[in-house]
């Protein structure tokens, strides 16, 4: 894959294969988070990539070497933090990432995963979490850990890294953005992220979206303490669910 999901990314690579399985009706199911707006699942259902079918495993061809001026997004087709990926696979990916001469972005809806491997993340790892909101309404569209749990995990990660004297860049993706509370910005500030991406859903999934003016206010507040990478901005669409 060569997607530029974020403007600072130069390359995207998927060293973990497997995780998707055929159901009796011919659909391919995968990640236990089952996000209704998952573009990766839609692509794999459409194109039936053999690479992503079967048990989780390392895809050796993907373990290549990048250039110092690259910024690589690791594993955009699978959430690297989902339960079920063998530890040896994770360690293989972490070791390979640490051997690269450039920044390596990881992104998960289960940032508690980073704490499990706290002593192993290399200096060039940028540890990111997708946090679309801080409200429970997100659970209608995803079985991933609750948004507030993700926020707390990233805040906890920041504290533990500081206590250990380890500088690691943290990143948050608020995409696709959903309605959020007035406390959202306060929690994001505690993470002290290196960068935050903000964008609306690109695929008309009927998500509960904030008004554009509210999103722009959030972006302005974020810009007080971090770099904001603006993705799709548009007027909110009617939600299919209240």
C-alpha positions as a Python dict, from the first residue, in 0.01 Angstrom:
ca = {
    (1, 'X'): (0, 0, 0),
    (2, 'X'): (117, 355, -70),
    (3, 'X'): (-159, 551, 99),
    (4, 'X'): (-78, 891, 244),
    (5, 'X'): (-332, 880, 525),
    (6, 'X'): (-153, 1175, 690),
    (7, 'X'): (32, 1451, 503),
    (8, 'X'): (362, 1389, 682),
    (9, 'X'): (366, 1019, 588),
    (10, 'X'): (588, 927, 293),
    (11, 'X'): (542, 547, 295),
    (12, 'X'): (291, 294, 428),
    (13, 'X'): (379, -68, 499),
    (14, 'X'): (196, -370, 637),
    (15, 'X'): (442, -619, 785),
    (16, 'X'): (162, -815, 957),
    (17, 'X'): (-39, -1043, 730),
    (18, 'X'): (-353, -1239, 810),
    (19, 'X'): (-637, -1164, 1047),
    (20, 'X'): (-926, -1186, 798),
    (21, 'X'): (-1139, -1497, 756),
    (22, 'X'): (-1409, -1607, 512),
    (23, 'X'): (-1758, -1655, 654),
    (24, 'X'): (-2007, -1909, 510),
    (25, 'X'): (-2186, -1631, 320),
    (26, 'X'): (-1862, -1530, 147),
    (27, 'X'): (-1794, -1212, 345),
    (28, 'X'): (-1448, -1155, 488),
    (29, 'X'): (-1451, -1059, 854),
    (30, 'X'): (-1156, -944, 1055),
    (31, 'X'): (-1076, -706, 1336),
    (32, 'X'): (-1289, -775, 1645),
    (33, 'X'): (-1354, -402, 1674),
    (34, 'X'): (-1589, -427, 1372),
    (35, 'X'): (-1602, -50, 1313),
    (36, 'X'): (-1890, 19, 1076),
    (37, 'X'): (-1681, 286, 901),
    (38, 'X'): (-1370, 69, 849),
    (39, 'X'): (-1233, 135, 500),
    (40, 'X'): (-976, -147, 526),
    (41, 'X'): (-1243, -412, 576),
    (42, 'X'): (-1436, -273, 278),
    (43, 'X'): (-1126, -293, 58),
    (44, 'X'): (-1043, -647, 165),
    (45, 'X'): (-1402, -760, 111),
    (46, 'X'): (-1392, -608, -237),
    (47, 'X'): (-1050, -728, -355),
    (48, 'X'): (-1008, -1047, -148),
    (49, 'X'): (-637, -987, -84),
    (50, 'X'): (-480, -1327, -2),
    (51, 'X'): (-219, -1154, 215),
    (52, 'X'): (-473, -1057, 479),
    (53, 'X'): (-652, -1392, 503),
    (54, 'X'): (-569, -1658, 757),
    (55, 'X'): (-376, -1641, 1085),
    (56, 'X'): (-169, -1340, 1185),
    (57, 'X'): (189, -1375, 1067),
    (58, 'X'): (487, -1173, 947),
    (59, 'X'): (496, -1080, 579),
    (60, 'X'): (876, -1095, 522),
    (61, 'X'): (872, -898, 196),
    (62, 'X'): (742, -595, 387),
    (63, 'X'): (1040, -586, 623),
    (64, 'X'): (1247, -362, 402),
    (65, 'X'): (1475, -68, 480),
    (66, 'X'): (1369, 293, 436),
    (67, 'X'): (1557, 618, 390),
    (68, 'X'): (1638, 867, 667),
    (69, 'X'): (1401, 1127, 519),
    (70, 'X'): (1103, 887, 513),
    (71, 'X'): (819, 883, 766),
    (72, 'X'): (658, 540, 761),
    (73, 'X'): (306, 444, 871),
    (74, 'X'): (323, 87, 1001),
    (75, 'X'): (16, -137, 953),
    (76, 'X'): (-270, 72, 820),
    (77, 'X'): (-473, -232, 707),
    (78, 'X'): (-489, -389, 1053),
    (79, 'X'): (-513, -244, 1403),
    (80, 'X'): (-183, -359, 1549),
    (81, 'X'): (-330, -341, 1900),
    (82, 'X'): (-612, -593, 1855),
    (83, 'X'): (-609, -906, 2072),
    (84, 'X'): (-492, -1219, 1897),
    (85, 'X'): (-176, -1101, 1723),
    (86, 'X'): (99, -1329, 1859),
    (87, 'X'): (364, -1163, 2077),
    (88, 'X'): (643, -1294, 1856),
    (89, 'X'): (486, -1114, 1559),
    (90, 'X'): (464, -788, 1756),
    (91, 'X'): (824, -818, 1877),
    (92, 'X'): (941, -887, 1523),
    (93, 'X'): (770, -570, 1400),
    (94, 'X'): (903, -359, 1691),
    (95, 'X'): (1259, -485, 1638),
    (96, 'X'): (1241, -419, 1263),
    (97, 'X'): (1095, -70, 1318),
    (98, 'X'): (1374, 13, 1561),
    (99, 'X'): (1633, -74, 1296),
    (100, 'X'): (1500, 191, 1058),
    (101, 'X'): (1672, 531, 1016),
    (102, 'X'): (1342, 724, 1008),
    (103, 'X'): (1030, 784, 1220),
    (104, 'X'): (780, 497, 1228),
    (105, 'X'): (415, 572, 1306),
    (106, 'X'): (196, 320, 1486),
    (107, 'X'): (-178, 379, 1527),
    (108, 'X'): (-432, 184, 1732),
    (109, 'X'): (-776, 206, 1890),
    (110, 'X'): (-630, 10, 2179),
    (111, 'X'): (-347, 228, 2313),
    (112, 'X'): (-324, 8, 2625),
    (113, 'X'): (-131, -211, 2385),
    (114, 'X'): (160, 36, 2397),
    (115, 'X'): (186, -3, 2774),
    (116, 'X'): (224, -380, 2741),
    (117, 'X'): (540, -326, 2536),
    (118, 'X'): (652, -12, 2716),
    (119, 'X'): (1015, -121, 2753),
    (120, 'X'): (1054, -211, 2387),
    (121, 'X'): (938, 85, 2179),
    (122, 'X'): (1239, 228, 1992),
    (123, 'X'): (1325, 597, 1994),
    (124, 'X'): (1200, 644, 1638),
    (125, 'X'): (852, 508, 1718),
    (126, 'X'): (563, 756, 1709),
    (127, 'X'): (284, 602, 1917),
    (128, 'X'): (-62, 703, 1801),
    (129, 'X'): (-424, 643, 1893),
    (130, 'X'): (-744, 694, 1698),
    (131, 'X'): (-986, 879, 1926),
    (132, 'X'): (-1289, 1000, 1734),
    (133, 'X'): (-1472, 1145, 2033),
    (134, 'X'): (-1494, 1123, 2411),
    (135, 'X'): (-1863, 1024, 2421),
    (136, 'X'): (-2023, 682, 2456),
    (137, 'X'): (-2221, 732, 2135),
    (138, 'X'): (-1920, 608, 1941),
    (139, 'X'): (-1991, 257, 2073),
    (140, 'X'): (-2287, 232, 1835),
    (141, 'X'): (-2040, 217, 1550),
    (142, 'X'): (-1745, 27, 1697),
    (143, 'X'): (-1657, -247, 1945),
    (144, 'X'): (-1316, -94, 2008),
    (145, 'X'): (-1221, 14, 2363),
    (146, 'X'): (-1428, 308, 2484),
    (147, 'X'): (-1298, 648, 2372),
    (148, 'X'): (-1250, 762, 2731),
    (149, 'X'): (-1040, 448, 2792),
    (150, 'X'): (-822, 540, 2494),
    (151, 'X'): (-778, 892, 2625),
    (152, 'X'): (-682, 763, 2969),
    (153, 'X'): (-442, 510, 2818),
    (154, 'X'): (-262, 778, 2619),
    (155, 'X'): (-245, 1005, 2925),
    (156, 'X'): (-106, 714, 3125),
    (157, 'X'): (143, 634, 2849),
    (158, 'X'): (267, 993, 2856),
    (159, 'X'): (316, 981, 3235),
    (160, 'X'): (499, 648, 3230),
    (161, 'X'): (730, 757, 2953),
    (162, 'X'): (816, 1071, 3151),
    (163, 'X'): (880, 868, 3467),
    (164, 'X'): (1114, 640, 3273),
    (165, 'X'): (1288, 935, 3112),
    (166, 'X'): (1202, 818, 2762),
    (167, 'X'): (1109, 1068, 2496),
    (168, 'X'): (860, 922, 2250),
    (169, 'X'): (635, 1124, 2023),
    (170, 'X'): (262, 1068, 2075),
    (171, 'X'): (1, 1122, 1806),
    (172, 'X'): (-380, 1136, 1799),
    (173, 'X'): (-609, 1087, 1501),
    (174, 'X'): (-956, 1236, 1544),
    (175, 'X'): (-1085, 1081, 1224),
    (176, 'X'): (-1364, 1029, 1149),
    (177, 'X'): (-1457, 1297, 1399),
    (178, 'X'): (-1779, 1250, 1596),
    (179, 'X'): (-1962, 1469, 1844),
    (180, 'X'): (-1760, 1534, 2156),
    (181, 'X'): (-1795, 1700, 2495),
    (182, 'X'): (-1640, 2021, 2624),
    (183, 'X'): (-1391, 1807, 2821),
    (184, 'X'): (-1241, 1653, 2507),
    (185, 'X'): (-985, 1928, 2454),
    (186, 'X'): (-880, 1912, 2821),
    (187, 'X'): (-806, 1541, 2794),
    (188, 'X'): (-620, 1581, 2465),
    (189, 'X'): (-403, 1852, 2619),
    (190, 'X'): (-294, 1609, 2894),
    (191, 'X'): (-151, 1375, 2629),
    (192, 'X'): (80, 1652, 2503),
    (193, 'X'): (66, 1504, 2152),
    (194, 'X'): (333, 1577, 1895),
    (195, 'X'): (56, 1607, 1638),
    (196, 'X'): (-319, 1565, 1593),
    (197, 'X'): (-509, 1486, 1272),
    (198, 'X'): (-869, 1600, 1239),
    (199, 'X'): (-1110, 1502, 964),
    (200, 'X'): (-1465, 1404, 878),
    (201, 'X'): (-1585, 1069, 748),
    (202, 'X'): (-1521, 1034, 374),
    (203, 'X'): (-1770, 754, 308),
    (204, 'X'): (-2115, 873, 427),
    (205, 'X'): (-2147, 622, 711),
    (206, 'X'): (-2414, 819, 894),
    (207, 'X'): (-2196, 903, 1193),
    (208, 'X'): (-2298, 1156, 1462),
    (209, 'X'): (-2085, 1447, 1345),
    (210, 'X'): (-2021, 1785, 1510),
    (211, 'X'): (-2109, 2102, 1324),
    (212, 'X'): (-1823, 2237, 1115),
    (213, 'X'): (-1802, 2549, 1331),
    (214, 'X'): (-1755, 2331, 1641),
    (215, 'X'): (-1478, 2134, 1471),
    (216, 'X'): (-1303, 2454, 1365),
    (217, 'X'): (-1315, 2576, 1726),
    (218, 'X'): (-1157, 2247, 1837),
    (219, 'X'): (-882, 2285, 1578),
    (220, 'X'): (-810, 2638, 1697),
    (221, 'X'): (-775, 2516, 2056),
    (222, 'X'): (-553, 2227, 1949),
    (223, 'X'): (-325, 2465, 1763),
    (224, 'X'): (-247, 2632, 2095),
    (225, 'X'): (-38, 2333, 2201),
    (226, 'X'): (29, 2102, 1905),
    (227, 'X'): (55, 2070, 1528),
    (228, 'X'): (-279, 1999, 1362),
    (229, 'X'): (-300, 1805, 1036),
    (230, 'X'): (-632, 1897, 879),
    (231, 'X'): (-798, 1627, 671),
    (232, 'X'): (-1149, 1639, 522),
    (233, 'X'): (-1346, 1937, 653),
    (234, 'X'): (-1709, 1988, 550),
    (235, 'X'): (-2050, 2061, 693),
    (236, 'X'): (-2184, 1779, 908),
    (237, 'X'): (-2426, 1533, 750),
    (238, 'X'): (-2749, 1402, 909),
    (239, 'X'): (-2679, 1104, 1134),
    (240, 'X'): (-2860, 777, 1072),
    (241, 'X'): (-2882, 727, 1449),
    (242, 'X'): (-2983, 979, 1716),
}
